[in-house]
């Protein structure tokens, strides 16, 4: 690799173009030897995270929970589950992160709670208690069947009968995750109170989970059937168009209330998770102007079978630098989506391909969210059925790919028990090849994926055009992807070869460009398989 760092140090808002490192607390580092990662374990490893050069960490849920969906079923929004530690442990984590120059972003789950939450216990106790309307309740049809045909994401009807109220309650996910009635102003106030609790405690922002599920159709109309597609339908949920149980037009008004609160605190950041078949409209609505979320979390790459220039073009061109259009955030993998290295990397060329993908990722316009282990080239693990933890995978086995395979523990030391993650058998097994990818092994090699990631993050942080500049796609066909990043003080040309054969791609004025980064490029514009060139315009 060849690198000449850019000279510009321009900075917009800290989050605009930020590199964010997602941490799954259960699987990052175990400090007390119970086989499950925890907050003190994260704190002890923050120096490693800071060494990557990232701007922030995003912590997946650590709240009090019965762990039916591993923290996304919240039983107490304002406390830490004992398996992860205490509020005091979180305070120490935040203080150390800030001391290292790292912002701290946490998940917020506003569409549902656990059925163990005190709010739901009160709501289900009667039809006339103070929280009776805090969740979505409905009478049965005359024949006793559920109020409508809505289906849950994890399989089966989105309704569960509750004898105490003589009604059904709604749940878009597990039956243990009852749907909140976010139409209710009291519910909105309670959720804003949760956000304020964490802002006052020093967190720097929120990733808001499944926000497009936050409100439902008050008339409870049936969803229409989905047209037959080419994919395998593994759940009843796949047979419907989800037009009434989610994506309500009143959601942006609630988003604006969240933004108004976060704006009372300096330098806070909000990013929305918006999934679904056609999320673009909602993502734009949830990030429009200066009154909604700062960013939205794109799903374009998370489940793609193949990385192509056309896919990159389509994803980036959906987020033009125009007035009123929000700022995108990208991830190639996460705690729900299978690792991209297994989906995309060709056999026999995994290492060089992985470096090319990481460089491409960090050259895109938008925030770059690195899922823990991506910087190591960590692979997806095939979890046997008897070790599965993921409720969706268990319910739909073997057709639904387990989320567990991407959530496996971090390998810290190749020769230590369980690769240094824990002294105890971990809650999920490590992959057979993970010891060879362990951090202590990669630290020793200047050419490792870990050190390549550090180089590419540094390149992004050192060049204003990569961090916050506009993007213009020049070519995106076959295996060639070429785009220009243009900032206020700098223009960069980024050329990627996504194919297995060498290419020669020369700009119209080659002498105008000074190459600042190369990957598998033998000559100035002769780019080998899975290679890349990044060049700066000479002023």
C-alpha positions in Angstrom: 0.0 0.0 0.0 1.1 3.5 -0.7 -0.3 6.4 1.3 0.2 10.1 1.3 -2.1 11.7 3.8 -4.2 14.7 2.7 -3.3 18.0 4.2 -6.8 19.2 4.9 -8.2 18.9 8.4 -11.7 20.4 7.7 -14.4 19.2 10.1 -18.2 19.7 9.9 -20.4 18.3 12.8 -18.5 15.4 14.3 -21.0 12.9 13.1 -21.1 14.0 9.5 -18.9 11.4 7.8 -18.1 9.7 11.1 -16.7 6.2 11.4 -18.7 4.4 14.1 -17.8 1.1 15.6 -20.7 -1.1 16.6 -20.2 -3.2 19.7 -22.5 -6.1 20.7 -22.0 -6.2 24.5 -22.7 -10.0 24.8 -19.9 -10.8 22.4 -17.1 -8.2 22.8 -15.2 -9.0 26.0 -16.2 -10.9 29.2 -14.6 -9.5 32.4 -16.1 -11.8 35.0 -15.8 -15.2 33.4 -19.5 -16.1 32.9 -19.2 -16.6 29.2 -21.1 -13.4 28.4 -19.5 -10.1 27.5 -20.2 -7.1 29.7 -19.6 -3.3 30.1 -16.4 -3.6 32.2 -15.1 -5.9 29.4 -15.8 -3.2 26.8 -14.2 -0.5 29.0 -11.1 -2.6 29.3 -10.8 -2.9 25.5 -11.6 0.7 24.5 -8.0 1.5 23.9 -8.1 -1.1 21.1 -11.2 0.6 19.6 -9.6 4.0 19.8 -6.6 2.6 18.0 -8.7 2.0 15.0 -9.1 5.8 14.6 -12.9 5.7 14.7 -15.1 8.6 16.0 -17.6 6.8 18.1 -18.9 3.5 19.4 -22.5 2.3 19.1 -23.5 0.0 22.0 -26.3 -2.5 21.2 -28.8 -2.9 24.0 -27.5 -3.4 27.6 -30.8 -2.6 29.3 -32.6 -4.7 31.9 -34.2 -7.5 29.9 -35.3 -11.2 30.1 -33.2 -11.6 26.9 -35.9 -13.3 24.8 -34.6 -11.2 22.0 -31.3 -10.4 23.6 -31.9 -6.9 24.9 -34.4 -5.7 22.2 -37.1 -6.7 24.7 -36.6 -4.0 27.3 -37.9 -4.5 30.8 -36.4 -1.3 32.2 -35.3 1.4 29.8 -33.3 3.3 32.5 -31.1 0.5 34.0 -28.4 -1.9 33.0 -29.1 -5.6 33.0 -27.0 -7.4 35.7 -25.5 -9.7 33.2 -23.8 -6.6 31.7 -23.0 -4.8 34.9 -24.4 -1.6 36.5 -25.2 2.0 35.8 -21.9 2.8 37.5 -20.1 0.5 35.1 -21.7 2.4 32.2 -20.7 5.7 33.7 -17.1 4.5 33.8 -17.3 3.3 30.2 -18.6 6.7 29.0 -16.0 8.6 30.9 -13.2 6.4 29.5 -14.6 6.6 26.0 -14.8 10.4 26.1 -11.2 10.5 27.5 -10.1 8.6 24.4 -12.0 10.9 22.1 -14.8 8.4 21.4 -18.4 9.4 21.3 -20.9 6.9 22.8 -24.1 6.1 20.9 -26.7 3.7 22.4 -29.7 1.9 21.0 -33.2 3.1 21.8 -36.2 0.8 21.2 -39.4 2.8 21.0 -41.8 0.5 19.2 -42.1 -2.2 21.8 -41.0 -3.3 25.3 -40.7 -6.7 27.0 -43.8 -8.2 28.5 -41.9 -8.0 31.8 -41.9 -4.2 31.7 -43.8 -2.6 34.5 -45.7 -0.5 32.0 -47.1 -3.6 30.3 -47.9 -5.3 33.7 -50.1 -2.4 34.6 -51.6 -2.1 31.1 -52.7 -5.7 31.0 -54.2 -5.6 34.5 -57.5 -4.0 33.4 -59.1 -2.0 30.7 -59.4 1.1 32.8 -56.0 1.5 34.6 -53.8 4.6 33.9 -51.7 2.7 31.3 -54.5 0.8 29.8 -54.0 2.5 26.4 -50.1 2.4 26.5 -50.1 -0.7 24.4 -52.1 -1.8 21.3 -55.1 -3.8 22.6 -58.1 -4.9 20.5 -61.2 -7.0 20.9 -61.5 -10.3 19.1 -63.7 -10.8 16.1 -67.1 -12.4 16.7 -65.6 -15.8 16.3 -62.8 -15.2 18.8 -60.1 -14.9 16.2 -57.5 -12.0 16.2 -58.7 -8.6 15.1 -57.0 -8.7 11.7 -54.5 -10.6 9.6 -51.3 -8.9 10.7 -48.3 -11.3 11.0 -45.2 -10.9 13.2 -41.7 -10.7 11.9 -40.6 -13.8 13.8 -43.5 -16.0 12.6 -47.2 -16.4 13.4 -50.0 -13.8 14.0 -49.0 -10.4 15.4 -51.7 -10.9 18.1 -51.7 -12.8 21.4 -54.7 -13.4 23.6 -54.6 -12.0 27.1 -57.3 -13.4 29.4 -56.9 -10.7 32.1 -58.2 -8.1 29.7 -60.2 -10.4 27.5 -58.4 -8.8 24.5 -55.6 -9.4 22.1 -52.4 -7.4 22.3 -50.3 -6.7 19.3 -46.6 -7.6 18.8 -44.7 -7.0 15.5 -42.0 -9.3 16.8 -42.0 -11.9 19.6 -45.2 -12.4 21.7 -42.9 -11.3 24.6 -42.4 -7.9 22.8 -45.8 -6.2 23.1 -46.4 -3.2 20.8 -46.5 0.2 22.4 -49.2 2.6 21.4 -46.9 5.5 20.4 -50.0 7.4 19.1 -50.7 8.0 22.8 -49.2 11.4 23.9 -48.4 9.9 27.4 -46.4 7.2 25.8 -44.5 9.7 23.7 -43.7 11.7 26.9 -42.5 8.6 28.7 -40.2 7.7 25.8 -38.8 11.2 25.6 -38.2 10.9 29.3 -36.1 7.8 28.6 -34.1 9.6 26.0 -33.5 12.5 28.4 -32.3 10.1 31.1 -29.5 8.9 28.9 -28.7 12.3 27.4 -28.3 13.6 31.0 -26.0 10.7 31.7 -23.7 11.7 28.9 -24.4 9.6 25.9 -23.8 11.3 22.6 -26.6 10.0 20.5 -29.0 7.3 19.7 -29.5 4.6 17.1 -33.3 4.2 17.1 -34.4 0.7 16.5 -37.2 -0.2 14.1 -38.7 3.2 14.2 -41.0 2.5 11.2 -42.8 0.0 13.4 -43.6 2.7 16.1 -47.2 3.4 15.0 -50.0 1.3 13.6 -53.2 1.9 11.6 -55.8 2.9 14.2 -58.6 1.2 12.1 -56.7 -2.1 12.2 -57.3 -2.8 8.5 -56.0 -6.0 7.1 -52.8 -6.0 5.2 -53.1 -6.9 1.5 -51.3 -10.0 0.2 -47.9 -9.6 -1.3 -47.4 -10.6 -4.9 -45.5 -13.8 -5.4 -41.7 -13.2 -5.6 -38.7 -15.2 -6.6 -37.5 -15.7 -3.0 -38.4 -18.5 -0.6 -41.0 -17.4 1.9 -40.0 -18.7 5.3 -42.6 -16.8 7.4 -46.2 -15.8 7.1 -44.9 -12.2 7.5 -43.4 -12.6 4.0 -46.9 -13.1 2.4 -48.1 -9.6 3.2 -47.5 -6.0 2.2 -46.9 -4.3 5.5 -49.0 -1.2 4.8 -51.1 -1.0 8.0 -49.1 -2.5 10.9 -46.1 -0.1 10.3 -45.0 3.0 8.4 -47.8 5.3 9.7 -47.7 8.9 8.4 -47.7 10.3 11.9 -44.3 8.8 12.8 -42.3 11.8 11.4 -44.1 14.1 13.9 -42.8 11.9 16.8 -39.4 11.9 15.3 -39.4 15.7 15.3 -40.1 15.6 19.0 -37.1 13.4 19.6 -35.0 15.8 17.5 -36.2 18.8 19.4 -35.1 17.1 22.7 -31.6 16.1 21.4 -31.1 19.6 20.0 -31.2 20.8 23.6 -27.9 19.0 24.1 -24.8 20.0 22.1 -23.3 17.8 19.4 -25.8 14.9 19.7 -26.5 12.5 16.9 -29.5 10.4 15.9 -29.7 7.7 13.3 -32.8 5.8 12.4 -33.0 2.1 11.6 -35.6 1.7 8.8 -36.0 -1.8 7.3 -38.5 -3.2 4.9 -39.0 -3.9 1.2 -39.1 -0.2 0.2 -37.6 1.9 3.0 -36.4 4.9 0.9 -39.5 7.0 1.3 -39.6 6.6 5.1 -35.9 7.2 5.4 -36.2 10.5 3.6 -39.2 11.5 5.7 -37.5 10.6 9.0 -34.4 12.7 8.1 -36.0 15.6 6.2 -34.6 19.0 6.8 -33.2 20.0 10.2 -36.2 18.9 12.3 -35.8 15.1 12.2 -33.1 12.5 12.7 -29.6 13.4 11.5 -29.3 10.2 9.5 -30.9 7.0 8.4 -29.3 3.5 8.5 -29.4 2.0 5.0 -30.1 -1.6 4.4 -28.9 -1.6 0.7 -25.9 -3.7 1.4 -26.8 -5.7 4.5 -28.5 -8.6 2.8 -27.1 -8.3 -0.8 -25.8 -11.5 -2.2 -23.2 -9.7 -4.3 -21.4 -6.4 -4.2 -21.6 -4.8 -7.6 -20.8 -1.3 -9.0 -24.5 -1.0 -9.9 -25.6 -1.7 -6.3 -23.2 1.0 -5.1 -24.4 3.5 -7.7 -28.1 2.9 -6.8 -27.5 3.1 -3.1 -25.5 6.3 -3.3 -27.7 8.1 -5.8 -30.7 7.6 -3.5 -29.0 10.1 -1.2 -28.1 13.2 -3.3 -26.6 16.2 -1.8 -29.7 18.3 -2.1 -31.6 20.7 0.2 -33.8 18.8 2.6 -32.3 15.4 1.9 -30.8 13.7 5.0 -27.4 12.3 5.5 -26.9 8.5 5.0 -25.3 6.0 7.3 -24.0 2.7 5.8 -23.2 -0.7 7.1 -22.2 -3.8 5.2 -22.9 -6.2 8.1 -24.4 -5.9 11.6 -25.8 -7.9 14.5 -28.7 -9.0 12.4 -27.2 -9.4 8.9 -24.7 -12.1 7.9 -21.0 -11.0 7.5 -20.3 -9.6 4.1 -17.0 -11.5 3.8 -19.0 -14.8 3.5 -21.5 -13.3 1.2 -19.2 -11.6 -1.2 -15.5 -12.6 -1.0 -14.4 -15.1 -3.7 -12.6 -18.3 -2.7 -8.9 -18.0 -2.9 -8.8 -14.2 -2.9 -10.5 -13.5 0.4 -7.7 -11.4 1.9 -7.2 -8.9 -1.0 -10.9 -8.7 -1.6 -11.6 -7.9 2.0 -9.1 -5.0 1.9 -10.7 -3.6 -1.2 -14.2 -3.8 0.3 -13.1 -2.0 3.5 -11.4 0.8 1.4 -14.5 1.1 -0.7 -16.7 1.3 2.4 -14.6 4.1 3.9 -14.6 6.1 0.6 -18.4 6.3 0.4 -20.4 9.4 1.1 -22.1 9.0 4.5 -21.3 7.6 7.9 -19.4 4.3 7.9 -20.6 1.9 10.7 -18.1 -0.9 11.2 -19.5 -4.0 12.8 -17.2 -5.5 15.4 -14.9 -8.0 13.8 -15.1 -6.6 10.3 -11.7 -5.0 10.8 -10.3 -8.5 11.3 -12.0 -10.1 8.3 -14.0 -12.2 10.8 -16.1 -14.9 9.2 -19.7 -16.0 9.7 -20.0 -19.0 12.0 -22.3 -21.9 11.1 -24.1 -22.5 14.5 -25.4 -26.0 15.0 -29.1 -26.2 15.9 -28.4 -27.3 19.5 -26.4 -24.2 20.1 -28.8 -21.7 18.5 -29.9 -18.7 20.6 -31.7 -16.6 18.0 -35.5 -17.0 18.4 -36.2 -16.3 14.8 -33.8 -18.9 13.5 -35.1 -21.5 16.0 -38.7 -20.9 15.0 -38.0 -21.0 11.2 -35.1 -23.5 11.2 -33.5 -24.4 8.8 -34.7 -21.9 6.3 -33.9 -18.7 8.2 -30.2 -17.9 8.5 -29.4 -17.5 12.1 -28.4 -14.1 13.4 -26.2 -15.9 15.9 -23.6 -16.6 13.2 -22.5 -13.0 13.0 -22.8 -12.4 16.8 -20.0 -14.7 17.9 -17.4 -13.6 20.4 -14.4 -11.4 19.4 -11.1 -13.4 19.3 -8.5 -11.4 21.2 -5.7 -13.9 21.8 -5.1 -16.9 19.5 -3.5 -19.2 22.2 -5.8 -18.3 25.1 -8.9 -20.3 26.0 -11.8 -19.2 23.9 -9.4 -16.8 22.1 -9.3 -14.6 25.2 -12.9 -13.6 25.1 -13.7 -15.4 28.4 -12.4 -18.0 30.8 -15.7 -19.7 30.6 -17.5 -21.4 27.7 -18.9 -18.5 25.7 -22.6 -18.1 25.1 -21.9 -18.7 21.4 -19.0 -20.7 19.9 -16.2 -19.0 18.0 -15.5 -20.0 14.5 -12.9 -22.7 13.7 -10.8 -20.1 11.8 -11.1 -17.3 14.3 -8.0 -18.0 16.3 -5.9 -17.4 13.1 -7.8 -14.0 12.8 -7.2 -13.0 16.5 -6.3 -9.5 17.3 -2.9 -10.4 18.9 -1.9 -12.2 15.7 -3.0 -9.4 13.4 -1.2 -6.7 15.5 2.1 -8.4 14.6 1.6 -8.1 10.8 1.8 -4.8 9.1 -0.1 -6.3 6.1 -3.0 -7.7 8.2 -6.6 -6.8 7.6 -6.6 -5.0 11.0 -3.8 -2.7 10.1 -5.2 -2.2 6.6 -8.4 -1.0 8.3 -6.5 1.4 10.5 -4.8 2.8 7.4 -8.0 3.2 5.5 -9.8 4.9 8.5 -6.8 7.2 8.8 -7.0 8.0 5.1 -10.7 8.9 5.5 -10.1 11.0 8.6 -7.2 12.9 6.9 -9.1 13.8 3.8 -11.9 16.2 4.0 -13.4 15.1 0.6 -13.8 11.5 1.9 -15.2 12.5 5.2 -17.9 15.0 4.2 -17.6 15.8 0.5 -20.1 15.2 -2.2 -20.0 12.2 -4.5 -20.3 11.9 -8.3 -20.4 8.4 -9.9 -18.3 8.4 -13.0 -18.5 4.8 -14.0 -20.3 1.8 -12.6 -20.5 -1.2 -14.9 -19.2 -4.7 -15.1 -16.4 -4.8 -12.5 -15.4 -1.1 -12.6 -16.5 1.5 -10.1 -15.2 5.0 -10.4 -16.4 8.0 -8.4 -15.3 11.5 -7.4 -15.4 12.9 -3.9 -15.4 16.6 -3.8 -15.1 18.8 -0.7 -14.7 22.5 -0.1 -10.9 22.2 -0.4 -10.2 18.9 -2.1 -11.2 16.6 -4.9 -10.4 12.9 -4.9 -10.8 10.2 -7.6 -11.6 6.7 -6.4 -11.2 3.8 -8.7 -12.1 0.2 -7.7 -11.8 -3.1 -9.5 -14.4 -5.5 -8.1 -13.4 -8.2 -10.6 -10.9 -11.0 -10.8 -9.0 -9.7 -13.8 -6.7 -6.7 -14.1 -8.1 -3.5 -15.6 -6.6 -0.3 -17.0 -8.7 2.7 -16.2 -7.0 6.1 -17.0 -8.7 9.5 -16.3 -8.9 12.0 -19.1 -6.2 14.1 -17.6 -3.9 11.7 -15.7 -1.3 14.3 -14.9 -3.9 16.2 -12.9 -4.0 13.5 -10.2 -1.5 12.6 -7.4 -2.1 9.0 -6.1 -2.4 8.9 -2.4 -3.6 5.2 -1.9 -3.2 2.1 -3.9 -4.2 -1.5 -3.4 -3.0 -4.2 -5.7 -2.2 -1.7 -8.4 1.1 -2.5 -10.2 1.3 0.6 -12.2 -0.2 4.1 -12.0 -3.6 3.2 -13.5 -3.1 -0.6 -14.0 -5.3 -2.1 -11.3 -5.1 -5.7 -10.5 -7.8 -8.1 -9.3 -9.8 -6.6 -6.4 -7.5 -3.5 -6.5 -8.0 0.2 -6.0 -6.5 3.6 -6.6 -7.4 6.8 -4.7 -5.9 10.0 -6.2 -6.0 13.7 -5.2 -6.5 16.5 -7.7 -3.4 18.6 -8.0 -4.3 22.2 -7.6 
